[in-house]
Amino acid sequence: MEEKKTFRQKCRDYLTITAAAALYAVAVSLFLDPNSLAPGGVTGIAIIMNRMTGLETGTWMFVINLPILALGMWKFGWHFILSTLYCTLAMSYMTNMLVPIGALTRDPLLAALAGGSLMAVSLGLVFKAGATSGGTDIIIKLLRLRLPHLKTGLLFLLTDAVIVTASAFVFQDIDTALYAGLVVFVNSILLDMVLYGRDGAKMFFIISDCHEAIVRRLLEELDISATYISGQGAYTKADKNVILCVVKKHLSPKLEEIVKQEDPKAFTIITSATEIYGEGYKNIFSQKL
């Protein structure tokens, strides 16, 4: 019975990824690409390469992702990559399929707002299904392994800034690059709202007999630490190790997935943490408002 339920869950996840890929393709093919808006990441590079070579944007999205996925599979394992590979294939294929429809609007502001919003909803669905869209997500994860002192948010910002700046030179239009920057901003803000509302971060209390396996994966895959709190079951009187950890919002779905994979019966409490001070977060001396 458990295997059947797990299979159904996987089917739901892949249906969600398929729907998300369709939304992403609409954002790229009907709003961003026709208006020459390159919003950072692999999609932005693909749009730029399309103008330089004539090869379809969706095809470039897949080609650029292939070596990145290979690196991710080598470093993080096949299980991590499988759903991401499917997501990449679906997004690339659907993006090419929708090209003949053409732009739904030629107003760059409306295209930036609509494209950025659809991308945010799409990526939110992908993350909730336990997958990623590949691309810079994997690159930055690898960079963090080599350069742990650099913050993830800063790496994303620098990557997108370089691509948006490059689009200004390729398209010979600073206005287009500024609108592409607006897409990045809208996507970032709405993605947080889609996934987590207005919460600043998530705090997890996890009670599990598989605590060692869970903590090991937190350290290796998410690059976050945790604290053990000693506890005792009121009924069984058995000693328990309670895992306490705080994660930034975009890592919360991945942490939930790790707990589900290691121990589906784990007792988990997830709550909002609006202010966090210490390493990796705000400095209590300089950032207290």
Legacy VTK file of the C-alpha trace (Angstrom):
# vtk DataFile Version 3.0
C-alpha trace
ASCII
DATASET POLYDATA
POINTS 289 float
0.000 0.000 0.000
2.848 2.368 0.817
4.518 1.781 -2.565
1.256 2.521 -4.405
0.824 5.736 -2.444
4.398 6.756 -3.158
3.873 6.076 -6.866
0.750 8.238 -6.871
2.632 11.032 -5.155
5.344 10.852 -7.789
2.702 11.011 -10.519
1.199 14.111 -8.915
4.630 15.692 -8.676
5.364 15.088 -12.356
1.942 16.397 -13.383
2.684 19.517 -11.336
6.077 19.875 -13.015
4.432 19.497 -16.435
1.893 22.240 -15.670
4.685 24.448 -14.311
6.748 23.860 -17.469
3.786 24.988 -19.569
3.474 28.219 -17.561
7.206 28.819 -17.886
7.026 28.278 -21.649
4.193 30.810 -21.908
6.282 33.340 -19.969
9.304 32.873 -22.228
7.746 32.356 -25.681
4.789 34.730 -25.467
6.153 37.553 -23.293
9.912 37.653 -22.705
11.583 36.267 -25.827
9.515 38.222 -28.404
10.345 41.439 -26.527
14.071 40.596 -26.205
13.935 40.455 -22.413
16.752 38.245 -21.065
15.937 37.779 -17.361
19.136 36.192 -16.072
19.832 32.502 -15.603
19.925 29.908 -18.352
16.773 31.375 -19.921
18.440 34.763 -20.312
21.538 33.190 -21.871
19.331 31.143 -24.224
17.483 34.254 -25.428
20.793 36.034 -26.079
22.208 33.004 -27.926
19.049 32.770 -30.025
19.686 36.281 -31.335
23.338 35.522 -32.018
22.887 32.124 -33.749
19.257 31.769 -34.816
18.885 28.455 -32.955
15.575 28.259 -31.069
15.539 29.555 -27.498
14.081 26.328 -26.087
16.800 24.305 -27.762
19.461 26.566 -26.273
17.859 26.161 -22.832
18.317 22.399 -23.084
21.812 22.539 -24.618
23.102 24.912 -21.929
21.562 22.784 -19.191
23.082 19.490 -20.368
26.637 20.005 -19.012
25.193 21.617 -15.881
22.962 18.588 -15.260
25.916 16.277 -15.855
27.898 18.154 -13.207
24.950 18.006 -10.824
24.498 14.272 -11.344
28.202 13.671 -10.713
28.210 15.763 -7.543
24.748 15.190 -6.064
23.609 11.862 -7.510
21.031 10.633 -10.013
18.049 10.979 -7.654
18.630 14.707 -7.347
18.826 15.186 -11.129
16.000 12.978 -12.456
13.078 15.331 -11.817
15.216 18.328 -12.814
16.078 16.642 -16.132
12.386 16.064 -16.845
11.574 19.674 -15.924
14.309 20.980 -18.239
13.129 18.804 -21.135
9.495 19.850 -20.688
10.318 23.560 -20.445
12.602 23.458 -23.487
10.155 21.497 -25.651
7.109 23.604 -24.738
9.045 26.838 -25.219
9.808 25.864 -28.819
6.244 24.650 -29.420
4.706 28.008 -28.424
6.998 30.180 -30.559
4.642 30.279 -33.608
1.925 31.958 -31.501
4.038 35.102 -31.189
4.003 37.907 -28.627
0.807 38.508 -26.663
1.941 42.093 -26.032
4.579 44.376 -27.460
4.590 46.657 -24.440
7.906 45.821 -22.692
6.604 46.858 -19.267
3.543 44.609 -19.515
5.718 41.811 -20.916
8.174 42.152 -18.009
5.407 42.105 -15.392
3.481 39.221 -16.973
6.581 37.183 -17.811
8.145 37.660 -14.383
4.890 36.761 -12.641
4.345 33.587 -14.671
7.955 32.524 -14.105
7.501 32.972 -10.345
4.340 30.850 -10.239
5.990 28.210 -12.434
9.159 27.961 -10.343
7.110 27.918 -7.146
5.202 24.859 -8.407
8.454 23.188 -9.467
10.058 23.724 -6.052
6.955 22.474 -4.242
7.092 19.322 -6.371
10.611 18.686 -5.073
12.421 19.563 -8.318
14.421 22.490 -9.694
14.642 24.068 -13.125
18.371 23.273 -13.311
20.692 25.965 -14.631
22.111 28.458 -12.172
20.526 26.625 -9.208
23.024 23.799 -9.697
25.945 26.074 -10.606
25.517 28.137 -7.465
25.134 25.006 -5.344
28.509 23.836 -6.723
30.107 27.247 -6.185
28.932 27.223 -2.589
30.783 23.943 -2.031
34.034 25.570 -3.161
33.353 29.088 -1.849
31.228 28.664 1.282
31.975 32.204 2.461
29.958 33.668 -0.422
26.243 34.027 0.222
23.777 32.275 -2.074
21.706 35.408 -2.623
24.783 37.359 -3.651
25.793 34.682 -6.164
22.343 34.705 -7.751
22.383 38.511 -7.913
25.823 38.616 -9.532
24.913 35.921 -12.071
21.687 37.630 -13.129
23.373 41.053 -13.225
26.060 39.782 -15.632
23.472 38.239 -17.978
21.178 41.272 -17.941
24.168 43.552 -18.612
25.272 41.322 -21.494
21.788 41.625 -23.014
22.212 45.398 -23.185
25.259 44.969 -25.440
23.736 42.210 -27.583
20.441 44.021 -28.166
22.083 47.479 -28.231
19.310 48.826 -26.007
19.709 49.865 -22.380
15.919 50.126 -21.960
15.529 46.445 -22.830
18.151 45.510 -20.236
16.398 47.601 -17.581
13.101 45.876 -18.338
14.908 42.515 -18.078
16.152 43.616 -14.652
12.531 44.325 -13.731
11.653 40.724 -14.691
14.335 39.466 -12.286
12.969 41.680 -9.501
9.313 40.699 -10.055
10.216 37.018 -10.279
12.238 37.154 -7.049
9.546 38.952 -5.037
6.605 36.892 -6.286
8.459 33.581 -5.979
8.939 34.245 -2.263
5.249 35.100 -1.935
4.138 31.992 -3.859
6.278 29.676 -1.738
6.233 31.247 1.694
3.981 34.287 1.883
5.548 37.069 3.932
7.538 34.862 6.316
11.217 35.708 6.782
12.477 32.159 7.312
11.379 28.747 8.553
12.280 27.060 11.830
12.125 23.255 11.979
11.817 20.943 14.990
12.277 17.365 13.766
11.899 14.262 15.950
13.087 11.180 14.101
14.937 7.928 14.689
16.812 8.725 11.442
18.202 11.988 12.798
21.797 11.236 11.814
20.893 10.636 8.148
18.755 13.792 8.053
21.469 15.996 9.565
24.105 14.551 7.251
22.028 15.505 4.207
21.363 18.974 5.616
25.106 19.530 5.851
25.986 18.003 2.476
23.079 19.052 0.232
21.769 22.284 1.726
24.959 23.538 3.376
23.114 24.369 6.592
23.807 23.293 10.144
21.518 22.082 12.906
21.431 21.717 16.669
20.490 18.636 18.673
18.167 19.181 21.617
17.938 16.334 24.105
14.403 15.178 24.773
12.451 12.299 26.252
9.173 10.739 25.187
6.509 11.368 27.838
4.879 7.981 27.281
7.800 5.755 26.272
10.413 7.504 28.439
12.817 6.895 25.538
15.578 9.446 24.948
15.194 11.446 21.763
17.419 13.781 19.749
15.353 16.701 18.460
16.801 18.438 15.406
16.492 22.217 15.527
17.392 24.197 12.413
16.481 27.469 10.749
16.566 27.777 6.960
16.053 30.576 4.506
12.759 30.417 2.701
13.911 29.037 -0.633
15.493 26.002 1.077
12.403 25.021 3.068
10.805 22.742 0.413
14.103 20.915 -0.088
14.471 20.347 3.657
10.914 18.997 3.849
11.696 16.623 0.971
14.810 15.325 2.759
12.798 14.589 5.908
10.104 12.800 3.876
12.691 10.687 2.083
14.627 9.691 5.197
11.719 9.209 7.591
8.113 9.651 6.376
6.936 9.129 9.972
9.089 11.905 11.444
7.282 14.278 13.783
8.024 17.699 12.314
7.024 21.165 13.473
7.522 24.038 11.007
7.053 27.597 12.151
7.896 31.069 10.907
11.026 32.896 12.049
10.776 36.572 11.200
14.074 37.771 12.692
17.266 35.700 12.813
20.673 36.915 13.951
23.965 35.102 13.650
26.193 33.474 11.050
24.554 33.381 7.630
21.839 35.831 8.678
21.757 39.355 10.088
24.385 40.854 12.365
22.680 41.801 15.605
24.983 44.800 16.056
24.653 46.363 12.618
21.319 45.180 11.153
18.837 45.465 13.983
16.084 47.826 12.820
LINES 1 290
289 0 1 2 3 4 5 6 7 8 9 10 11 12 13 14 15 16 17 18 19 20 21 22 23 24 25 26 27 28 29 30 31 32 33 34 35 36 37 38 39 40 41 42 43 44 45 46 47 48 49 50 51 52 53 54 55 56 57 58 59 60 61 62 63 64 65 66 67 68 69 70 71 72 73 74 75 76 77 78 79 80 81 82 83 84 85 86 87 88 89 90 91 92 93 94 95 96 97 98 99 100 101 102 103 104 105 106 107 108 109 110 111 112 113 114 115 116 117 118 119 120 121 122 123 124 125 126 127 128 129 130 131 132 133 134 135 136 137 138 139 140 141 142 143 144 145 146 147 148 149 150 151 152 153 154 155 156 157 158 159 160 161 162 163 164 165 166 167 168 169 170 171 172 173 174 175 176 177 178 179 180 181 182 183 184 185 186 187 188 189 190 191 192 193 194 195 196 197 198 199 200 201 202 203 204 205 206 207 208 209 210 211 212 213 214 215 216 217 218 219 220 221 222 223 224 225 226 227 228 229 230 231 232 233 234 235 236 237 238 239 240 241 242 243 244 245 246 247 248 249 250 251 252 253 254 255 256 257 258 259 260 261 262 263 264 265 266 267 268 269 270 271 272 273 274 275 276 277 278 279 280 281 282 283 284 285 286 287 288
